[in-house]
Amino acid sequence: MPTQYLTPEIMYETFGEASIAKVVTTTGVDFEAFLDGINQEIDAYVGAAVPLPPSEAAIKVVQAAAADLARYRLFRDAASELMRDRAEDAIKFLSGVAARKLALPMPADDPTTPEDESGLAYVAECGSAQRRMQRDQLKSW
């Protein structure tokens, strides 16, 4: 079973129940199965970057992109240019997540996430070699 990024309730809250219900009724789509397919697709992107199931925080980060993609596909031929643009942005975002160019929050108890004494995950600091010429050396130059 895929991670539940989207449910009918989330779609209704995000885009309005009347709008979504009208399209679902008009197209005759099985809305639960449709959202299950979207959730599986999102899992493919997210699963390339983090272990599944992702943290609740990661699900929240991805939800807006998932909703935009679902709405565009649900509306099909009736989708506006704005819906198309938002769906394209969602795919770019999800592709960035899958390529690990964009990071998702990891659960605090994940053994692959190093932590310090505070319980917060940390990131290694990077540096470079010392400059050959310092500012005070350049004054007379």
Summary of the structure (lengths in Angstrom):
residues: 141
radius of gyration: 21.6
end to end distance: 67.5
largest distance: 78.2
contacts: 347
relative contact order: 0.13
helix: 57%
strand: 1%
